Amino acid sequence: MSNYDTLIRVSKMNGRKASADSTMTLTDQRSLIKGELARIGGRQGKPFEALDQSGFTVLDSPAVKEILQRVESGASKGVVIAYGDRLARNAWDLGGFFSRMEKAGGEIHDASMPGIDYRTPEGRQLTMMRGVSSEGVYFAAKRRGDNVADQVVARGVANAVPYGYRRNDGSDPSKDAKAFVPHPEHAAVVKRIFTLRLQGQRVAAIVRVLNDAGVPSPKGRKWSRSTVETIIGNEVYTGVVKLGPRRNEYAHRPLVSKSDWKRVQTTRAVTLSGTYKAGLAGGLVVCSGCGGPLKVAGHPGKLTYSCRNGSADGPCARPVHVTKTIADEAVEMAVAEALDSQRLAVFASAKEIAGAREELDRAKAVKTDWLEKAELLTAEELETGLAPKRKAVEIAQERYDELVARAEESTDLPKDGTAFRKLDEAGQRRVAKLLIGKAVVSPPLAGRTPADRIDVVPRGGQ
């Protein structure tokens, strides 16, 4: 009695255990394979299971490679499968698999085609025709799946609702009913987390702040470092929905701007206590030589913000330093002036928002009207004409979301510079991070005061 290896393949287990009764396809395949072994008078060799394995790629899997090696070494007489497409749905690679098995003298027994030998002219034709047919089914299903995925992402829909959002309840008629809208309570917590991180707070400190304030975590328990890090690293809070390579950059209202999200991913925590406590400029001052952040250095009575003398790109060609009090005062003055003038990009008026919303509605109307008149166009003509209209909607949506986000940020800002100077240290740092992008410190030059060496760049500036 010869040994025959067996192969069971399942494309998607969806989290089910291989031993679970619910995975009927496993039970079915095992039963068919057992019957085929009995029919040919074979003995069970090594059982192989390719779980969560696509029919298009399974022939390159470790399981199939080992089956071939065992047949070639004589450890197995061949392989038994339940039915053809469990072996593969890739006709191109299937031919190579058959050739290698034939060269090794291996047998292939398909329980759904009993008695058919793939090595005979008739068997060769039947097995390859089935392979081509299975491949066609695979590509048709893939095409349907891709179309569904494209539509889902275009609608801004995702399966899991992240903390800080909820499904659209009609509060945003411009979005799909299953798209995300900010949660009335949780969105504020997410914004607070990003604000604290932008201020240079360590993750551990953010966890402590939330727990001390009695804020429940997404699971209703205490906050943990991993929960905060997950939120900080989740791009969904910039308004994006992703599915594989697909992205919808403006799927829902962002809770943090894209630029701030990118800054948070590389934010270094600043020292908030002790002799080398960072002041108002901490986390904002950068070196003109290498663009890296400056850290508090020196000694009591003569503290400075100084270049780290290098970055991942190599040593700084011209490191700089500036007196700490001068840099803090320069940032304080820039923030106060910004609040007094109300001219920075963070401020968005109701008139601007209304105008942006009208522009968004117009762009959507143009797109909808064009689609209604494009029934007789070919797929290529449809895509060519639709692309610029879709882009116009995306641009208008981005502008509208940006203005709304600015308006939300500015609601808690002090009304002017005098009110800003009355805030405590934490409050001043929060406001500074909202209004200032960075403060670039240049090397000393003749005729320039230390304050003149600091170029304060507004948030959103270059």
GUDREN-693282 format. One line per 10 residues: number of its first residue (from 1); their letters; for each residue x, y, z of C-alpha. Coordinates in nm, 3 decimals, padded with zeros to 5 digits. Layout:
NUM = A = X,Y,Z | ...
END
This chain:
1 = MSNYDTLIRV = 00.000,00.000,00.000 | 00.152,00.335,-00.111 | 00.163,00.660,00.092 | -00.018,00.959,-00.055 | 00.009,01.309,00.084 | -00.313,01.510,00.103 | -00.378,01.880,00.043 | -00.665,02.091,00.178 | -00.688,02.459,00.081 | -00.916,02.730,00.215
11 = SKMNGRKASA = -00.895,03.085,00.077 | -01.024,03.269,00.385 | -01.068,03.128,00.734 | -01.195,03.468,00.860 | -01.060,03.401,01.207 | -01.218,03.054,01.240 | -01.016,02.774,01.396 | -00.926,02.484,01.170 | -01.087,02.250,01.421 | -01.414,02.443,01.438
21 = DSTMTLTDQR = -01.730,02.275,01.314 | -01.826,02.595,01.132 | -01.545,02.548,00.879 | -01.752,02.306,00.675 | -01.524,02.329,00.375 | -01.251,02.160,00.581 | -01.485,01.881,00.687 | -01.609,01.835,00.332 | -01.259,01.816,00.188 | -01.139,01.570,00.452
31 = SLIKGELARI = -01.438,01.345,00.383 | -01.383,01.347,00.004 | -01.010,01.285,00.044 | -01.071,00.992,00.279 | -01.308,00.837,00.025 | -01.058,00.881,-00.260 | -00.779,00.720,-00.057 | -01.005,00.422,00.004 | -01.094,00.400,-00.365 | -00.731,00.389,-00.482
41 = GGRQGKPFEA = -00.621,00.168,-00.194 | -00.376,00.426,-00.066 | -00.248,00.506,00.280 | -00.255,00.854,00.437 | 00.086,01.013,00.405 | 00.159,01.361,00.535 | -00.150,01.585,00.553 | -00.103,01.943,00.433 | -00.338,02.234,00.493 | -00.303,02.567,00.310
51 = LDQSGFTVLD = -00.532,02.787,00.516 | -00.597,03.152,00.423 | -00.422,03.071,00.096 | -00.537,03.201,-00.242 | -00.590,02.957,-00.525 | -00.383,03.187,-00.743 | -00.073,03.170,-00.522 | -00.100,02.831,-00.348 | 00.136,02.656,-00.592 | 00.414,02.878,-00.456
61 = SPAVKEILQR = 00.327,02.799,-00.093 | 00.551,02.601,00.147 | 00.292,02.321,00.156 | 00.297,02.255,-00.220 | 00.676,02.293,-00.236 | 00.714,02.026,00.033 | 00.467,01.795,-00.144 | 00.678,01.815,-00.460 | 00.998,01.750,-00.266 | 00.844,01.444,-00.095
71 = VESGASKGVV = 00.725,01.300,-00.425 | 01.066,01.360,-00.586 | 01.243,01.194,-00.292 | 01.012,00.891,-00.296 | 00.862,00.964,00.047 | 00.520,00.996,-00.114 | 00.359,00.837,-00.418 | 00.160,01.151,-00.499 | -00.109,01.385,-00.369 | -00.484,01.350,-00.313
81 = IAYGDRLARN = -00.717,01.651,-00.328 | -01.091,01.693,-00.281 | -01.155,01.879,-00.607 | -00.959,02.060,-00.874 | -00.978,02.423,-00.770 | -00.857,02.330,-00.421 | -00.524,02.260,-00.590 | -00.505,02.589,-00.777 | -00.684,02.856,-00.978 | -00.374,02.956,-01.172
91 = AWDLGGFFSR = -00.359,02.779,-01.507 | -00.019,02.924,-01.594 | 00.155,02.784,-01.283 | -00.058,02.468,-01.286 | 00.112,02.349,-01.605 | 00.452,02.374,-01.438 | 00.327,02.184,-01.134 | 00.190,01.902,-01.354 | 00.517,01.882,-01.549 | 00.727,01.853,-01.235
101 = MEKAGGEIHD = 00.495,01.589,-01.083 | 00.498,01.390,-01.408 | 00.878,01.400,-01.424 | 00.893,01.267,-01.067 | 00.642,00.992,-01.144 | 00.392,01.141,-00.901 | 00.021,01.066,-00.907 | -00.252,01.328,-00.863 | -00.589,01.199,-00.748 | -00.888,01.434,-00.759
111 = ASMPGIDYRT = -01.189,01.301,-00.565 | -01.424,01.497,-00.793 | -01.273,01.328,-01.105 | -01.214,00.968,-01.000 | -01.006,00.758,-01.238 | -00.879,01.054,-01.446 | -00.501,01.039,-01.491 | -00.353,01.381,-01.566 | -00.069,01.214,-01.760 | -00.287,01.065,-02.034
121 = PEGRQLTMMR = -00.388,01.273,-02.338 | -00.752,01.281,-02.224 | -00.660,01.348,-01.862 | -00.419,01.621,-01.966 | -00.693,01.796,-02.159 | -00.954,01.764,-01.882 | -00.729,01.881,-01.599 | -00.594,02.180,-01.791 | -00.943,02.279,-01.909 | -01.057,02.271,-01.548
131 = GVSSEGVYFA = -00.755,02.481,-01.449 | -00.837,02.745,-01.709 | -01.203,02.745,-01.603 | -01.110,02.782,-01.235 | -00.876,03.068,-01.322 | -01.163,03.245,-01.501 | -01.380,03.212,-01.191 | -01.097,03.353,-00.979 | -01.047,03.660,-01.199 | -01.421,03.725,-01.223
141 = AKRRGDNVAD = -01.452,03.714,-00.843 | -01.145,03.933,-00.804 | -01.286,04.187,-01.048 | -01.613,04.199,-00.854 | -01.425,04.232,-00.527 | -01.208,04.513,-00.664 | -01.515,04.700,-00.790 | -01.685,04.667,-00.452 | -01.369,04.781,-00.272 | -01.337,05.082,-00.505
151 = QVVARGVANA = -01.697,05.182,-00.438 | -01.667,05.133,-00.061 | -01.355,05.349,-00.036 | -01.504,05.613,-00.266 | -01.802,05.632,-00.031 | -01.567,05.676,00.264 | -01.689,05.362,00.437 | -01.482,05.129,00.654 | -01.582,04.824,00.858 | -01.453,04.926,01.200
161 = VPYGYRRNDG = -01.553,05.261,01.351 | -01.246,05.412,01.521 | -01.265,05.577,01.862 | -01.354,05.943,01.815 | -01.605,05.878,01.537 | -01.949,05.723,01.485 | -02.155,05.638,01.180 | -02.316,05.928,01.000 | -02.655,05.998,01.157 | -02.749,06.256,00.897
171 = SDPSKDAKAF = -02.552,06.533,01.067 | -02.330,06.552,00.756 | -02.556,06.521,00.448 | -02.253,06.549,00.219 | -02.127,06.207,00.337 | -02.248,05.850,00.296 | -02.484,05.715,00.562 | -02.214,05.470,00.675 | -01.929,05.719,00.668 | -01.774,05.852,00.988
181 = VPHPEHAAVV = -01.870,06.173,01.167 | -01.705,06.303,01.485 | -01.842,06.153,01.806 | -01.984,06.431,02.028 | -01.767,06.329,02.326 | -01.487,06.103,02.204 | -01.367,06.337,01.926 | -01.261,06.592,02.190 | -01.052,06.326,02.365 | -00.873,06.235,02.041
191 = KRIFTLRLQG = -00.800,06.602,01.971 | -00.667,06.639,02.325 | -00.431,06.346,02.276 | -00.287,06.497,01.957 | -00.261,06.842,02.116 | -00.071,06.706,02.415 | 00.162,06.514,02.188 | 00.224,06.819,01.970 | 00.315,07.006,02.287 | 00.591,06.751,02.342
201 = QRVAAIVRVL = 00.418,06.543,02.609 | 00.540,06.186,02.645 | 00.291,05.906,02.582 | 00.316,05.802,02.947 | 00.229,06.158,03.051 | -00.074,06.162,02.817 | -00.196,05.834,02.969 | -00.160,05.985,03.316 | -00.347,06.303,03.219 | -00.642,06.107,03.079
211 = NDAGVPSPKG = -00.662,05.867,03.371 | -00.628,06.146,03.628 | -00.915,06.327,03.456 | -01.131,06.014,03.478 | -01.170,05.985,03.100 | -01.277,05.627,03.007 | -01.066,05.451,02.744 | -01.229,05.317,02.423 | -01.308,04.996,02.614 | -01.438,05.184,02.918
221 = RKWSRSTVET = -01.134,05.105,03.129 | -00.809,05.282,03.218 | -00.599,05.422,02.937 | -00.278,05.238,02.846 | 00.030,05.331,02.651 | -00.062,05.099,02.362 | -00.411,05.254,02.330 | -00.272,05.608,02.307 | 00.000,05.501,02.063 | -00.261,05.330,01.844
231 = IIGNEVYTGV = -00.464,05.652,01.824 | -00.156,05.866,01.755 | -00.045,05.635,01.473 | -00.387,05.596,01.309 | -00.411,05.799,00.988 | -00.791,05.775,00.994 | -00.795,06.088,01.213 | -00.671,06.295,00.917 | -00.991,06.208,00.730 | -00.854,05.918,00.527
241 = VKLGPRRNEY = -01.008,05.575,00.469 | -00.779,05.299,00.339 | -00.841,04.953,00.201 | -00.530,04.783,00.068 | -00.373,05.019,-00.187 | -00.693,05.225,-00.209 | -00.717,05.559,-00.031 | -00.985,05.823,00.005 | -00.808,06.124,00.150 | -01.129,06.316,00.229
251 = AHRPLVSKSD = -01.362,06.042,00.349 | -01.474,06.226,00.665 | -01.402,06.531,00.877 | -01.048,06.516,01.019 | -00.976,06.546,01.390 | -00.616,06.646,01.320 | -00.462,06.810,01.014 | -00.242,06.601,00.787 | 00.059,06.820,00.863 | 00.012,06.787,01.240
261 = WKRVQTTRAV = -00.039,06.412,01.210 | 00.293,06.384,01.029 | 00.459,06.603,01.292 | 00.324,06.384,01.571 | 00.478,06.072,01.414 | 00.824,06.222,01.463 | 00.760,06.439,01.769 | 01.025,06.410,02.036 | 00.905,06.461,02.391 | 01.045,06.772,02.558
271 = TLSGTYKAGL = 01.161,06.790,02.916 | 00.881,06.946,03.120 | 01.048,06.966,03.461 | 01.384,07.033,03.622 | 01.666,07.266,03.528 | 01.640,07.189,03.159 | 01.268,07.247,03.136 | 01.168,07.362,02.787 | 00.993,07.695,02.765 | 00.736,07.833,02.521
281 = AGGLVVCSGC = 00.970,07.777,02.227 | 01.036,07.414,02.321 | 00.946,07.181,02.035 | 00.920,07.477,01.795 | 01.279,07.602,01.762 | 01.479,07.428,01.487 | 01.830,07.463,01.348 | 01.872,07.643,01.015 | 02.168,07.419,00.938 | 02.009,07.076,00.960
291 = GGPLKVAGHP = 01.643,07.148,01.033 | 01.661,06.943,01.351 | 01.495,07.045,01.682 | 01.694,07.241,01.938 | 01.715,07.114,02.296 | 01.772,07.297,02.622 | 02.140,07.300,02.714 | 02.391,07.508,02.912 | 02.377,07.557,03.286 | 02.151,07.740,03.536
301 = GKLTYSCRNG = 02.165,08.110,03.468 | 02.277,08.063,03.108 | 02.041,07.818,02.939 | 02.019,07.791,02.560 | 01.830,07.605,02.292 | 02.110,07.423,02.107 | 02.141,07.207,01.796 | 02.176,06.832,01.850 | 02.474,06.857,01.611 | 02.332,06.605,01.370
311 = SADGPCARPV = 02.043,06.394,01.250 | 01.978,06.067,01.071 | 02.118,06.236,00.758 | 02.455,06.301,00.922 | 02.626,06.571,01.132 | 02.499,06.929,01.114 | 02.718,07.145,00.893 | 02.649,07.459,01.096 | 02.490,07.394,01.438 | 02.334,07.693,01.613
321 = HVTKTIADEA = 02.224,07.793,01.959 | 02.023,08.079,02.104 | 01.957,08.205,02.455 | 01.651,08.027,02.591 | 01.476,08.338,02.727 | 01.523,08.524,02.396 | 01.368,08.239,02.195 | 01.078,08.203,02.439 | 01.011,08.577,02.423 | 01.026,08.576,02.040
331 = VEMAVAEALD = 00.764,08.301,02.022 | 00.548,08.475,02.285 | 00.554,08.798,02.084 | 00.472,08.618,01.758 | 00.174,08.440,01.917 | 00.042,08.760,02.077 | 00.069,08.948,01.747 | -00.106,08.666,01.563 | -00.395,08.675,01.810 | -00.421,09.053,01.789
341 = SQRLAVFASA = -00.420,09.054,01.408 | -00.641,08.743,01.357 | -00.474,08.702,01.018 | -00.311,08.359,01.048 | -00.436,08.055,00.858 | -00.574,07.890,01.170 | -00.856,08.145,01.185 | -01.149,08.065,00.959 | -01.456,08.285,00.934 | -01.813,08.165,00.894
351 = KEIAGAREEL = -01.821,08.346,00.559 | -01.519,08.149,00.433 | -01.672,07.820,00.548 | -02.005,07.900,00.381 | -01.827,07.989,00.058 | -01.625,07.668,00.067 | -01.941,07.466,00.127 | -02.111,07.630,-00.171 | -01.810,07.551,-00.389 | -01.819,07.189,-00.271
361 = DRAKAVKTDW = -02.193,07.161,-00.349 | -02.135,07.308,-00.696 | -01.854,07.062,-00.770 | -02.070,06.770,-00.661 | -02.364,06.894,-00.867 | -02.146,06.919,-01.180 | -02.020,06.566,-01.123 | -02.371,06.426,-01.064 | -02.516,06.607,-01.367 | -02.238,06.479,-01.590
371 = LEKAELLTAE = -02.287,06.120,-01.472 | -02.658,06.138,-01.548 | -02.582,06.239,-01.906 | -02.301,05.987,-01.961 | -02.502,05.667,-01.997 | -02.397,05.606,-02.358 | -02.024,05.657,-02.303 | -01.772,05.374,-02.306 | -01.590,05.286,-01.983 | -01.278,05.464,-02.106
381 = ELETGLAPKR = -01.469,05.777,-02.207 | -01.651,05.772,-01.876 | -01.332,05.755,-01.674 | -01.159,06.024,-01.884 | -01.445,06.269,-01.840 | -01.508,06.182,-01.477 | -01.150,06.219,-01.353 | -01.131,06.604,-01.355 | -01.476,06.634,-01.198 | -01.385,06.388,-00.926
391 = KAVEIAQERY = -01.065,06.585,-00.865 | -01.260,06.910,-00.839 | -01.481,06.756,-00.571 | -01.176,06.631,-00.379 | -01.013,06.975,-00.386 | -01.334,07.147,-00.274 | -01.385,06.887,00.000 | -01.029,06.935,00.124 | -01.075,07.312,00.139 | -01.405,07.283,00.325
401 = DELVARAEES = -01.271,07.029,00.577 | -00.961,07.240,00.634 | -01.165,07.552,00.712 | -01.397,07.361,00.945 | -01.098,07.212,01.126 | -00.943,07.559,01.162 | -01.267,07.701,01.297 | -01.289,07.423,01.554 | -00.931,07.483,01.662 | -00.979,07.857,01.696
411 = TDLPKDGTAF = -01.289,07.837,01.919 | -01.078,07.781,02.231 | -00.810,08.037,02.147 | -00.776,08.349,02.362 | -00.932,08.656,02.207 | -00.612,08.861,02.194 | -00.248,08.882,02.302 | -00.334,09.017,02.648 | -00.557,08.720,02.723 | -00.284,08.487,02.594
421 = RKLDEAGQRR = -00.027,08.628,02.836 | -00.265,08.559,03.126 | -00.276,08.185,03.051 | -00.073,07.939,03.254 | 00.232,07.773,03.100 | 00.044,07.470,02.964 | -00.222,07.694,02.807 | 00.038,07.914,02.640 | 00.219,07.610,02.498 | -00.109,07.476,02.356
431 = VAKLLIGKAV = -00.187,07.804,02.181 | 00.168,07.839,02.051 | 00.153,07.493,01.894 | -00.173,07.583,01.720 | -00.046,07.909,01.571 | 00.326,07.852,01.514 | 00.474,07.595,01.278 | 00.837,07.643,01.373 | 01.094,07.901,01.477 | 01.410,07.875,01.265
441 = VSPPLAGRTP = 01.729,07.986,01.441 | 02.009,08.114,01.215 | 02.381,08.155,01.297 | 02.506,08.488,01.441 | 02.569,08.758,01.178 | 02.719,09.102,01.214 | 02.458,09.367,01.279 | 02.185,09.123,01.383 | 02.052,09.096,01.735 | 01.984,08.752,01.884
451 = ADRIDVVPRG = 01.610,08.809,01.837 | 01.664,08.892,01.468 | 01.815,08.545,01.420 | 01.481,08.378,01.498 | 01.244,08.347,01.204 | 00.902,08.249,01.339 | 00.703,08.064,01.071 | 00.322,08.055,01.114 | 00.152,07.720,01.107 | 00.089,07.632,00.744
461 = GQ = 00.377,07.855,00.631 | 00.703,07.747,00.467
END
